[in-house]
C-alpha cells in the first residue's frame, strides 16, 4: 500500500493536510483527514470531486484531482521530467511520480506529499526538493548550481520564522542559505533529533536551467528509524471517521 497526503495552503502561507490517498491492491481510496476540519475554520471547503468530509471514496482508477498532476506519458519532455525527479527512466507509476514531484500546478493551493516509510534496512530516508530557492538571492542560486551529488547539506531550525515555528533551513556546506525543507518533513526532523537520531543530509541531484526552479536542488535526509517512531503522527494526519464508502 502506498500513501500520499493532500495539503491545502491558505494565502497567509498556513497549510493543513486535508486528505489522504492510499492504494490498496487495485483500488485507490481517498479520505479526508482531521486537518480538513481545522482548515475549514480558515476557509477550506470540500472538493467538488469529494463533497462529503465523512465519506471515503474508492475507485479502480486514479482520481482526476491526482491524475491531472502527472504529465501525460506522451509529452515530448516526459523523459526530462522523470530525470529531474531522479527516478528510473520510463517510470510511470503515478504515485511514485507524485510522491517525488509534489504534483505542482501554477497558481495552485494544493500539494501532494508521501508518508515516509522505513527502507528495507530499517532506515529513515527521504528525498526532498529544497523549497524557496527561487526567493533567495543570486549568490544562493549560484551556490546551488555549484553543488554535486553527495555534497553535504546542513539543516538548521528557524524557530523565529513567523509563518512556521517548525521551519528548517537548508544551508550548503559553505553556510549559504539555500531554502527550506518541505513543511511536511520538518516535524519529523525535529522529533528524530529529539530522539537522539543523527541525521545526515546530502545533495542527491542538481538540475541546471532551464529546469523549473522547484526541481533545481534535490536533497536527501537519512538517519536511523527509532523503535516505535511514527512519522506524520499529528492528529491532523488521521483520517476522519468513516462508515459507508462511496464508490466512483
Secondary structure, DSSP 8 states (H G I E B T S, - for coil): -EEEEEEEE-TTS-EEEEEEEEEETTEEEEEEBHHHHHHHTTT----TTS--TT--EEESS--HHHHTTS--TTSTTHHHHHHHTT--TT---HHHHHHHH----TT--EEEEE-----TTSEEEEEEE-BSGGGS-HHHHHHHHH--TT-BEEEEE-TT-SS-TT-EEEEETT--EEEE--HHHHHHHHHHHHTT---EEEEEEE--TTS-GGGSEEEEEEEE--TT--SS-SGGGSB----S-EE-
